[in-house]
């Protein structure tokens, strides 16, 4: 690990240490200079021949290596594992250094509401995974959803969104934003041909989540990227259900990618966190908003999430393997109306899912015959699987969306996004798959 490695994932960005930097080379590279931090010179958009000449260390092309090896610079204690920087503020060597840092003439930490080594470390890792230029870490997933939209929208703007959204995102669009003169329209993913008609002169943003929560609807990211480009819209993709390991929306044209890091990135149900990732230009605009509104992540939570990134690939492989086996086992069960999983061939968007996702994720839905009462009876008969509103945990979790996460939607709104009274969302964990299947099978039988 090198002193410069935390910066190297940024697209076309290279670092030169002050020591040994040749004056003439610096003068030649001045047009590419972004900023002069305390630890070195940062350049952007360097020509290929310059990069090759400098022979600087480049990040691995492999997700697993970057997730493990990107780390903050070592302190003089030579620690192998990144420490937790539990501090609210950072000191300066002089009044002039403080002035220059606040003026963005030099780079350095100021206050943990703005940035902290632990949040910066987390951002670097997830940017490398998503293939984005920069990012912001927030206190929760919903802080990321709100920040990605509120920072870029103003009174009179219009948002076009896919109808299948997480319940709290729906509340943002339908109850909170209208108070500030921001309107929205939902589109049906089964009818892409009519989306052109939904775009208004004041439409500024296209917001989607794929796979959707909880209905597991898959939106074609290639189509979304081209649609946003054609209509000059900012495309924001909630990538929470897939994780950066399975899907990278930026390569399909997404301008911003959001995550509830509370879910798969943490993976053990311990801390809250969110992420907004995207182009340096948009992130810079969003940073002004988050810096002054304060949805900052705690250093401890950022440290936990950064360490969890080291095992995300391993965990997602197991989540996906287990989920596919569970879905295949229960597909066709006479007590179920449907079993839905992106990598089941019976899924309506199976071909799209396999095009843009490397695996199907860790979530399946079971629609039990018998409605609300049957679904609740089923949940009460489970012995191992937990009943809680979270997902992406190492432990398998079951949720009844109609009475919990999406209970604030009207019956008609739930029907439009295919949340039936008998639908349960199963977040398949890391237990042995035979034990998961046995628990579900027994609960189905006992809940008749």
PAROGU-667240 format. One record per residue (C-alpha): y, z, x. Coordinates in Angstrom, 2 decimals, padded with zeros to 5 digits. Last residue first. Example, Ala and Ser with C-alpha at 12.3 -4.5 7.8 and 13.67 -1.06 7.14 Angstrom:
2
+---------+---------+---------+
|      py |      pz |      px |
+---------+---------+---------+
| -001.06 |  007.14 |  013.67 |
| -004.50 |  007.80 |  012.30 |
+---------+---------+---------+
//
This chain:
448
+---------+---------+---------+
|      py |      pz |      px |
+---------+---------+---------+
| -023.37 |  006.29 | -051.98 |
| -021.65 |  008.34 | -049.26 |
| -024.89 |  009.54 | -047.66 |
| -026.03 |  006.00 | -046.79 |
| -022.71 |  004.87 | -045.37 |
| -022.39 |  008.13 | -043.43 |
| -025.86 |  007.67 | -041.91 |
| -025.06 |  004.13 | -040.79 |
| -021.71 |  005.11 | -039.29 |
| -023.21 |  007.99 | -037.27 |
| -026.21 |  005.95 | -036.11 |
| -024.02 |  003.01 | -035.06 |
| -021.77 |  005.24 | -032.96 |
| -024.76 |  006.97 | -031.37 |
| -026.39 |  003.64 | -030.51 |
| -023.14 |  002.44 | -028.96 |
| -023.11 |  005.21 | -026.39 |
| -019.68 |  006.81 | -026.59 |
| -016.70 |  004.83 | -025.32 |
| -014.79 |  004.50 | -028.55 |
| -014.71 |  002.13 | -031.51 |
| -011.52 |  002.44 | -033.51 |
| -012.82 |  002.08 | -037.04 |
| -010.31 |  001.18 | -039.72 |
| -011.51 |  001.92 | -043.25 |
| -010.96 | -000.36 | -046.23 |
| -012.14 |  000.81 | -049.66 |
| -008.72 |  000.82 | -051.30 |
| -007.99 | -002.64 | -049.92 |
| -005.54 | -003.48 | -047.17 |
| -005.48 | -007.29 | -047.36 |
| -001.88 | -007.79 | -046.19 |
| -000.70 | -008.91 | -049.63 |
| -002.82 | -006.21 | -051.29 |
| -001.01 | -003.51 | -049.33 |
|  002.36 | -004.83 | -050.50 |
|  001.13 | -004.93 | -054.11 |
| -000.13 | -001.35 | -053.94 |
|  003.24 | -000.30 | -052.56 |
|  003.54 |  000.52 | -048.88 |
|  004.18 |  004.17 | -047.99 |
|  000.42 |  004.77 | -047.76 |
|  000.08 |  002.41 | -044.81 |
| -000.84 |  004.92 | -042.10 |
| -002.48 |  007.39 | -044.50 |
| -003.92 |  006.72 | -047.97 |
| -004.31 |  002.93 | -047.78 |
| -005.02 |  003.05 | -044.03 |
| -008.22 |  005.17 | -044.21 |
| -008.77 |  006.06 | -040.55 |
| -011.85 |  006.41 | -038.34 |
| -011.90 |  007.31 | -034.67 |
| -014.38 |  006.81 | -031.84 |
| -013.58 |  008.91 | -028.78 |
| -012.21 |  007.24 | -025.64 |
| -009.11 |  006.65 | -027.74 |
| -007.63 |  003.28 | -028.70 |
| -006.64 |  004.60 | -032.12 |
| -004.62 |  007.44 | -033.63 |
| -004.40 |  008.49 | -037.27 |
| -007.28 |  010.98 | -037.13 |
| -010.78 |  011.45 | -038.52 |
| -013.14 |  011.78 | -035.56 |
| -016.57 |  010.15 | -035.25 |
| -019.42 |  012.56 | -034.52 |
| -020.54 |  013.87 | -037.92 |
| -019.32 |  011.30 | -040.44 |
| -020.02 |  012.36 | -044.04 |
| -016.36 |  013.09 | -044.81 |
| -015.35 |  009.58 | -043.75 |
| -017.90 |  007.98 | -046.06 |
| -016.83 |  010.17 | -048.98 |
| -013.23 |  009.11 | -048.38 |
| -014.18 |  005.44 | -048.40 |
| -016.34 |  005.85 | -051.48 |
| -013.55 |  007.61 | -053.37 |
| -010.94 |  005.06 | -052.35 |
| -012.90 |  001.96 | -053.40 |
| -016.59 |  001.83 | -054.31 |
| -017.88 | -000.87 | -051.99 |
| -016.79 | -000.15 | -048.45 |
| -014.50 | -002.51 | -046.55 |
| -015.25 | -001.93 | -042.87 |
| -012.62 | -002.81 | -040.27 |
| -013.20 | -003.23 | -036.54 |
| -011.06 | -002.19 | -033.59 |
| -011.98 | -002.22 | -029.88 |
| -010.76 | -005.64 | -028.79 |
| -012.25 | -009.09 | -029.28 |
| -012.56 | -010.27 | -025.68 |
| -010.60 | -012.69 | -023.45 |
| -008.02 | -013.23 | -026.17 |
| -005.96 | -016.40 | -026.71 |
| -008.54 | -019.06 | -027.49 |
| -011.27 | -016.72 | -028.75 |
| -008.87 | -015.27 | -031.31 |
| -007.70 | -018.71 | -032.44 |
| -011.27 | -019.85 | -033.00 |
| -012.17 | -016.67 | -034.89 |
| -009.20 | -016.90 | -037.24 |
| -011.12 | -016.46 | -040.50 |
| -013.53 | -013.94 | -038.90 |
| -017.09 | -015.00 | -039.73 |
| -017.71 | -015.96 | -036.11 |
| -017.26 | -012.31 | -035.20 |
| -014.92 | -012.08 | -032.21 |
| -011.86 | -010.92 | -034.16 |
| -013.74 | -008.20 | -036.09 |
| -013.97 | -007.81 | -039.86 |
| -016.88 | -006.41 | -041.83 |
| -016.70 | -007.20 | -045.53 |
| -017.76 | -005.98 | -048.96 |
| -019.93 | -003.26 | -047.47 |
| -022.87 | -001.42 | -049.06 |
| -025.12 | -004.49 | -048.77 |
| -024.72 | -004.57 | -044.96 |
| -024.10 | -008.22 | -044.05 |
| -022.19 | -007.42 | -040.87 |
| -023.12 | -003.88 | -039.94 |
| -024.97 | -004.58 | -036.67 |
| -022.69 | -007.43 | -035.60 |
| -019.60 | -005.26 | -036.00 |
| -021.17 | -002.34 | -034.11 |
| -022.29 | -004.61 | -031.27 |
| -018.86 | -006.26 | -031.04 |
| -017.13 | -002.88 | -031.04 |
| -019.35 | -001.48 | -028.26 |
| -018.75 | -004.42 | -025.94 |
| -015.04 | -004.45 | -026.68 |
| -014.52 | -000.73 | -026.09 |
| -016.67 | -000.92 | -022.94 |
| -014.73 | -003.81 | -021.40 |
| -011.50 | -002.15 | -022.53 |
| -012.39 |  001.02 | -020.63 |
| -013.10 | -000.75 | -017.35 |
| -009.93 | -002.82 | -017.59 |
| -007.77 |  000.17 | -018.51 |
| -009.05 |  002.35 | -015.66 |
| -006.09 |  002.19 | -013.27 |
| -003.71 |  001.84 | -016.22 |
| -004.54 |  005.45 | -017.07 |
| -002.82 |  006.63 | -013.89 |
|  000.35 |  004.87 | -015.01 |
|  000.04 |  006.35 | -018.49 |
| -000.30 |  009.90 | -017.19 |
|  002.64 |  009.46 | -014.81 |
|  004.80 |  008.02 | -017.60 |
|  003.91 |  010.98 | -019.81 |
|  004.90 |  013.41 | -017.06 |
|  008.13 |  011.57 | -016.25 |
|  009.17 |  011.79 | -019.94 |
|  009.84 |  008.48 | -021.68 |
|  013.39 |  007.60 | -022.63 |
|  014.54 |  006.87 | -026.19 |
|  018.12 |  007.80 | -025.13 |
|  020.67 |  005.82 | -027.13 |
|  022.92 |  004.98 | -024.17 |
|  020.31 |  003.85 | -021.65 |
|  018.20 |  002.34 | -024.41 |
|  020.98 | -000.03 | -025.54 |
|  022.13 | -001.03 | -022.06 |
|  018.48 | -001.47 | -021.10 |
|  017.99 | -003.93 | -023.96 |
|  020.50 | -006.34 | -022.45 |
|  018.90 | -006.08 | -019.01 |
|  015.50 | -006.54 | -020.62 |
|  016.69 | -009.78 | -022.20 |
|  017.86 | -011.27 | -018.89 |
|  014.93 | -009.95 | -016.84 |
|  012.49 | -011.67 | -019.19 |
|  009.98 | -009.52 | -020.99 |
|  008.42 | -006.12 | -021.46 |
|  009.17 | -003.30 | -023.91 |
|  006.82 | -000.34 | -023.52 |
|  005.97 |  002.77 | -025.50 |
|  004.70 |  006.27 | -024.86 |
|  003.01 |  009.27 | -026.43 |
|  000.50 |  011.45 | -024.61 |
| -003.08 |  012.71 | -024.72 |
| -005.22 |  010.52 | -027.00 |
| -007.62 |  009.43 | -024.27 |
| -006.88 |  005.73 | -023.81 |
| -003.40 |  006.04 | -022.42 |
| -002.99 |  002.26 | -022.22 |
| -005.26 |  001.84 | -025.24 |
| -003.11 |  003.77 | -027.74 |
| -000.12 |  005.90 | -026.78 |
|  001.16 |  002.90 | -024.82 |
|  002.45 |  001.59 | -028.14 |
|  003.21 | -001.79 | -026.74 |
|  005.86 | -004.48 | -026.97 |
|  006.07 | -008.00 | -025.54 |
|  009.37 | -009.87 | -025.37 |
|  010.18 | -013.55 | -024.83 |
|  006.77 | -014.72 | -026.03 |
|  006.03 | -018.28 | -024.91 |
|  002.25 | -018.51 | -024.71 |
|  002.14 | -017.05 | -021.19 |
|  004.26 | -014.17 | -022.44 |
|  001.62 | -013.23 | -025.03 |
| -000.82 | -011.88 | -022.40 |
| -004.10 | -010.90 | -024.06 |
| -007.20 | -008.90 | -023.19 |
| -006.04 | -006.67 | -020.33 |
| -002.46 | -006.31 | -021.51 |
| -003.74 | -004.48 | -024.61 |
| -005.20 | -006.31 | -027.63 |
| -004.24 | -003.88 | -030.38 |
| -000.85 | -003.05 | -028.85 |
|  000.40 | -006.58 | -028.22 |
|  003.41 | -006.42 | -030.55 |
|  004.95 | -009.84 | -029.95 |
|  008.70 | -010.56 | -029.97 |
|  009.82 | -014.21 | -030.05 |
|  013.59 | -014.67 | -029.77 |
|  014.40 | -017.69 | -031.91 |
|  015.81 | -021.08 | -030.91 |
|  014.15 | -022.87 | -033.86 |
|  011.96 | -025.20 | -031.80 |
|  011.37 | -022.53 | -029.18 |
|  010.28 | -019.96 | -031.73 |
|  007.90 | -022.45 | -033.36 |
|  006.45 | -023.49 | -029.99 |
|  005.77 | -019.88 | -029.00 |
|  004.40 | -019.00 | -032.42 |
|  002.02 | -021.99 | -032.43 |
|  000.66 | -021.03 | -029.02 |
|  000.45 | -017.43 | -030.14 |
| -001.77 | -018.33 | -033.09 |
| -001.63 | -015.23 | -035.25 |
| -004.82 | -013.21 | -035.70 |
| -005.28 | -010.91 | -038.69 |
| -007.01 | -007.68 | -037.75 |
| -006.13 | -006.03 | -041.08 |
| -005.06 | -002.69 | -039.61 |
| -002.82 | -003.34 | -037.75 |
| -002.53 | -007.00 | -036.80 |
| -004.30 | -008.65 | -033.88 |
| -001.70 | -009.90 | -033.21 |
|  001.70 | -008.48 | -034.07 |
|  004.65 | -010.67 | -034.97 |
|  008.45 | -010.66 | -034.81 |
|  010.51 | -013.88 | -034.84 |
|  014.19 | -013.25 | -034.09 |
|  017.63 | -014.72 | -034.68 |
|  017.64 | -016.14 | -038.20 |
|  021.30 | -016.61 | -039.21 |
|  021.00 | -020.30 | -040.21 |
|  017.81 | -019.41 | -042.09 |
|  014.16 | -019.99 | -041.15 |
|  011.80 | -019.48 | -044.07 |
|  011.48 | -023.22 | -044.83 |
|  010.09 | -023.84 | -041.36 |
|  007.42 | -021.25 | -042.13 |
|  005.90 | -023.40 | -044.88 |
|  003.41 | -025.28 | -042.71 |
|  002.12 | -022.05 | -041.17 |
|  000.43 | -021.08 | -044.44 |
| -002.41 | -018.66 | -043.69 |
| -000.08 | -016.64 | -041.48 |
|  002.05 | -015.72 | -044.49 |
|  005.73 | -015.28 | -043.66 |
|  007.88 | -012.24 | -044.28 |
|  011.66 | -012.31 | -044.53 |
|  014.18 | -009.96 | -042.96 |
|  017.75 | -008.73 | -043.31 |
|  020.12 | -006.92 | -040.95 |
|  023.25 | -005.54 | -042.66 |
|  023.10 | -002.10 | -041.10 |
|  021.45 | -000.36 | -044.07 |
|  019.14 | -003.41 | -044.28 |
|  017.73 | -002.39 | -040.87 |
|  016.34 |  000.92 | -042.12 |
|  014.43 |  000.14 | -045.32 |
|  012.67 | -003.24 | -045.15 |
|  012.52 | -004.11 | -041.46 |
|  012.18 | -000.61 | -040.04 |
|  009.79 |  000.41 | -042.83 |
|  007.52 | -002.56 | -042.05 |
|  007.48 | -001.49 | -038.41 |
|  006.39 |  001.96 | -039.61 |
|  003.49 |  000.50 | -041.61 |
|  002.14 | -001.74 | -038.85 |
|  002.61 | -005.40 | -039.68 |
|  000.81 | -008.15 | -041.55 |
|  003.60 | -010.14 | -043.21 |
|  004.52 | -012.05 | -040.08 |
|  008.20 | -011.63 | -039.36 |
|  011.42 | -013.63 | -039.65 |
|  014.43 | -011.50 | -038.76 |
|  017.96 | -012.24 | -040.01 |
|  021.29 | -011.34 | -038.42 |
|  024.38 | -010.43 | -040.46 |
|  025.06 | -007.15 | -038.70 |
|  023.64 | -007.20 | -035.21 |
|  020.32 | -007.76 | -033.51 |
|  019.42 | -007.61 | -029.81 |
|  019.31 | -003.86 | -029.16 |
|  017.97 | -003.11 | -032.63 |
|  014.93 | -005.36 | -032.17 |
|  013.25 | -004.41 | -028.91 |
|  014.58 | -000.88 | -029.25 |
|  012.99 | -000.31 | -032.65 |
|  009.57 | -001.54 | -031.56 |
|  009.78 |  000.36 | -028.26 |
|  010.87 |  003.57 | -029.98 |
|  007.98 |  002.95 | -032.37 |
|  005.55 |  002.94 | -029.45 |
|  006.83 |  006.24 | -028.19 |
|  009.10 |  007.80 | -025.56 |
|  010.10 |  004.49 | -024.02 |
|  009.30 |  002.51 | -020.88 |
|  011.46 | -000.54 | -020.19 |
|  010.42 | -003.83 | -018.66 |
|  010.90 | -006.59 | -016.13 |
|  009.72 | -010.04 | -015.13 |
|  006.66 | -010.49 | -017.31 |
|  003.11 | -011.53 | -016.41 |
|  001.52 | -009.03 | -018.77 |
| -000.57 | -007.22 | -016.15 |
|  002.12 | -007.29 | -013.44 |
|  004.67 | -006.13 | -015.98 |
|  002.26 | -003.33 | -016.95 |
|  002.02 | -002.08 | -013.38 |
|  005.72 | -002.34 | -012.56 |
|  006.69 | -000.56 | -015.79 |
|  004.37 |  002.36 | -015.07 |
|  005.79 |  002.75 | -011.55 |
|  009.36 |  002.61 | -012.88 |
|  008.52 |  005.32 | -015.42 |
|  007.17 |  007.51 | -012.63 |
|  010.03 |  006.83 | -010.21 |
|  012.56 |  007.75 | -012.93 |
|  015.05 |  005.59 | -014.80 |
|  018.04 |  005.86 | -017.14 |
|  017.16 |  009.06 | -019.02 |
|  015.77 |  010.28 | -015.70 |
|  019.24 |  010.31 | -014.14 |
|  020.58 |  008.50 | -011.11 |
|  017.78 |  006.67 | -009.35 |
|  018.88 |  004.14 | -006.76 |
|  020.02 |  000.58 | -006.39 |
|  023.24 | -000.29 | -004.65 |
|  026.34 | -001.99 | -006.02 |
|  025.30 | -001.03 | -009.52 |
|  028.65 |  000.77 | -010.05 |
|  026.84 |  004.05 | -010.71 |
|  025.04 |  003.61 | -007.41 |
|  028.24 |  002.74 | -005.55 |
|  030.05 |  005.82 | -006.87 |
|  027.17 |  008.17 | -006.04 |
|  026.86 |  006.68 | -002.55 |
|  030.60 |  007.15 | -002.04 |
|  030.41 |  010.80 | -003.11 |
|  027.80 |  011.34 | -000.44 |
|  024.10 |  011.83 |  000.20 |
|  023.32 |  011.54 | -003.50 |
|  021.03 |  013.66 | -005.68 |
|  018.71 |  012.71 | -008.53 |
|  018.59 |  013.97 | -012.11 |
|  016.26 |  015.37 | -014.79 |
|  013.44 |  016.10 | -012.40 |
|  009.71 |  016.24 | -012.87 |
|  008.82 |  013.45 | -010.42 |
|  005.04 |  013.54 | -010.74 |
|  003.28 |  012.56 | -007.52 |
|  001.52 |  009.23 | -006.86 |
| -001.98 |  009.72 | -005.43 |
| -002.57 |  009.21 | -001.69 |
|  000.22 |  011.56 | -000.62 |
|  001.88 |  010.92 |  002.76 |
|  004.07 |  014.07 |  002.55 |
|  007.05 |  012.04 |  003.78 |
|  007.03 |  010.36 |  000.36 |
|  004.96 |  007.31 | -000.40 |
|  006.63 |  004.41 | -002.18 |
|  005.64 |  004.20 | -005.82 |
|  002.32 |  002.56 | -006.70 |
|  000.74 | -000.80 | -007.46 |
| -002.83 | -000.49 | -006.17 |
| -004.95 |  000.46 | -009.18 |
| -003.48 | -001.74 | -011.91 |
| -002.85 | -004.50 | -009.37 |
| -006.48 | -004.52 | -008.27 |
| -007.88 | -004.55 | -011.81 |
| -005.61 | -007.33 | -013.07 |
| -006.57 | -009.73 | -010.28 |
| -004.07 | -012.22 | -008.85 |
| -003.31 | -009.69 | -006.13 |
|  000.29 | -008.95 | -005.27 |
|  001.91 | -010.76 | -002.38 |
|  002.52 | -009.28 |  001.06 |
|  005.33 | -011.06 |  002.86 |
|  004.74 | -014.02 |  005.12 |
|  008.47 | -014.57 |  005.54 |
|  007.83 | -018.25 |  006.20 |
|  005.70 | -018.69 |  003.09 |
|  008.38 | -017.11 |  000.93 |
|  011.05 | -019.26 |  002.56 |
|  009.00 | -022.43 |  002.05 |
|  008.45 | -021.54 | -001.60 |
|  012.17 | -021.29 | -002.34 |
|  013.40 | -017.79 | -003.23 |
|  014.13 | -017.22 | -006.88 |
|  015.25 | -013.60 | -006.42 |
|  016.05 | -011.45 | -003.43 |
|  015.92 | -007.68 | -003.02 |
|  017.18 | -006.12 |  000.19 |
|  015.73 | -002.80 |  001.23 |
|  015.17 |  000.89 |  000.68 |
|  018.52 |  002.11 | -000.61 |
|  018.75 | -000.85 | -002.92 |
|  020.75 | -004.00 | -002.18 |
|  020.87 | -006.19 | -005.27 |
|  020.00 | -009.68 | -006.53 |
|  020.45 | -011.81 | -003.41 |
|  019.35 | -015.44 | -003.81 |
|  022.68 | -016.98 | -002.87 |
|  022.82 | -014.58 |  000.13 |
|  019.61 | -015.98 |  001.63 |
|  021.27 | -017.90 |  004.46 |
|  023.53 | -014.95 |  005.25 |
|  020.54 | -012.63 |  005.39 |
|  018.72 | -015.02 |  007.69 |
|  021.76 | -015.19 |  010.01 |
|  021.98 | -011.42 |  010.19 |
|  018.32 | -010.91 |  011.01 |
|  016.60 | -008.15 |  009.07 |
|  014.79 | -006.01 |  011.64 |
|  015.29 | -002.73 |  009.79 |
|  016.85 | -003.38 |  006.42 |
|  013.43 | -004.07 |  004.90 |
|  013.02 | -007.47 |  003.18 |
|  011.71 | -007.69 | -000.36 |
|  010.58 | -010.67 | -002.42 |
|  011.02 | -011.65 | -006.05 |
|  009.68 | -014.91 | -007.46 |
|  008.52 | -013.13 | -010.59 |
|  008.65 | -009.37 | -010.33 |
|  005.26 | -008.18 | -009.08 |
|  006.65 | -007.47 | -005.65 |
|  008.88 | -004.53 | -006.46 |
|  006.31 | -001.74 | -006.30 |
|  004.86 | -003.35 | -003.13 |
|  007.85 | -002.81 | -000.88 |
|  006.88 |  000.43 |  000.84 |
|  003.39 | -000.91 |  001.37 |
|  000.00 |  000.00 |  000.00 |
+---------+---------+---------+
//
